[in-house]
């Protein structure tokens, strides 16, 4: 069942203030239930976005180019909400949160972004406190997460991804800021909430 525009807006507020999502690799759910879990879809993804990464699994996947509206810090929800309303942009999922350098022990959220439906929708540039920019296509390493999002849970997800990159250092290297991609609103029970933690990567060339 689709939700109203106002309800979808509330979804982003939950990610903003930390009422979102997370459990990693069966820390509060067992492996069997993790494999059976299906995220609740409350809004459409931007055009061409890949499917969800299964809970507790790490995968490398490709994202297309997309357009986003972002604001600095952790309190930009209403700024972004006003922006998409004024520009007639529908709410999409996920909401993107930039956590900066993935090697930092305790990463902090730097920016929050609402993603446009299509890469050619609207115009890029600065509109007040909102920056509309184009993100090039990229490869990421991603872990699927379920439950309540906390700083400790994000740190655990980060550690999982860094371990994966270390174990596969001959194939991949980190190539950008860590991000959290949040999919669900407070209307979804906490144990059913879903998000992904991701690090952009580059493929290493032999020689």
N, C-alpha and C positions, 0 to 999 in steps of 0.2 A: 504494500500500500504506500503510495507516495504521500509525502508530508507537505504542509503549506510552506510558502516562502519564509514566513516568520519562524516556523519550526526549524527549518534548515539553517537559518541564521543562528539560532540557539545552539546548533551543533558546533559551530565554530567557537562560540563562547566557551563551551565545555573544554575544548582543546586548549583555549587560551588560558583558562584559570586552573587547569590541571585536574578536571573531573573526567578525563578521558579514559585511557585504556592501557592495559598491559599485563601480560604474564608470559614469561619466556621458558621455552623448552620444558613444559610440564612442571614448573615450580609451584603452581596451584591447580593445575589440571593434569591428569595422567596422559600418557602418550596416546592411548587409544582414543580418548575424547578429543584430544588435539587434532588427530587425523580426521575425525568426523566433523569437526566444527566448520560451519559455513557462516561467514560474516553476513550481517543484516544490511541490505542495501537501502540507504535512505535518500541517496541522490546519485545522479549519473556522474560517471567519470568524464574528464575531458576527452576529446576525440583521440583515439588511438592508444589510450593508456593500457598497459598490461593488466592482467587479472591479479587478484590478491596472491601474495605469497602465503602458503599454508602456515598455520600456527606452529611455532617451534622449529620451522625449517628455514634454512638459508639457501637462497638461490641468486644467481646472477641473471639480471633481466634488462631489457632495453626499453628506454623511454623515448617517445618522439619529442620533437620540439613543441613547446607550449608557451602560452602567454599567461602572466600572472600579475596580480596587484598585491604589493607588499607594503608593510609598515614596520617601523623599527620597534623593538622591545616586545614586551609581553602584554601590553595594554592597548593594542590597536584594533580590537574587534569592531568597535562602533565606527571608527574611521573607515575601515574596510567595508563594513556593512553599508554605510552611507555612499561610499564610492560605487559599489556594484548596483545599488538601487538607482542612483542618479544616472548611471551608464547603461541601465537595463541589461545587466548581466545576471544570469541565473546562478543560483548557488550550485556548486559542484562538490563532489567528494573525490579525493581527500582534501583536507586543509593542510597546507605545508608549513612546518616550523623549522627554521634554520638554527642549528646548534653549533655551527662553526667547526673549528679544527677537531677532527675525531680523535686525535691523540691526546687531547686535554683530558685530564683525569676526571674532572667534574664539569662537563660541558653545560653551558647555560644558553637558553633560547635567546637569539639575537633579533630575529625577524619572524613575522607571521605573514602568510600569503593566502589569498583566495585565488583559485585557478580559473581562468576563462574557459568557456566551452570549446573554443576553437582557436588555433594559433593566429588567425587573421581577424579576429573579432576586436573591434574598437581600435584604439590607437595607443602606441607606447608613449612614454614621457612622464613627467612629474605633474601630478594634480594635487595640490596642497601637500599633505603629509604622506601621500600615497605615490609610490613609484610603480608604473606599469612597464614591465620589461619582458623581453623574449628570452626564453631559456632554450639553449640548443639541445638537440637530442643527445642522450647520454646513456652509458651503461652503469648500473648500480649493483651493489651486493646488498641484499635485503633480507630481513628476518621478520616473519609474521608473528604478531603479538596479540595476546588476548587478556582482558581484565582491566583493572584500574591502573592508569598511568601514574607513576611516581618517579621521582628523581633516581631512586635506587634501581627501579625497573629499567629505566632508560640506560643507566650505567651498565646494568647486566647485559642488556641487548648490545650495547657498544662493545663490551668485552667479547661477546660471542662473535661479532663481526670482525674485530681485530684479530682474534684467534684464527678465524677462517682465512683472513688475508695473510697472516704469518705462515699458515700451513700451505698456502697456495701462492707464495711470494714469487715463484718462478712464472706464474701466469698473470697475476694481477697486482696493481699497486693503487693505493688510495689517491684520488684525484679531485677532491673537492670537499666541501663542508658536509658534516653529518646532518641528516634531516629526519624529522618525524612526520609521517603522513597519517593524519587522523581521519577516521571514517565515520564515527558514530556520535550521536547526541546523547544528552542525559535521559532521553526517553527510552533508550535501550538499557536493559539491566546491565550493571557493571560487569558481570561475568560473561556477558555476550558482546561487550565492546571489543573493537578490533582496531589495531593500527600497525604500521610497519616502521621500523627503524632502518635507515639506508645510508650507505656511503657510496658516492660516485667512485668508479674505478676506471683505470686504463689497462688495456692488455699489454703485457710486456712483449717486446720484440726480441727474438733470439739474436744473439750476437751484438 
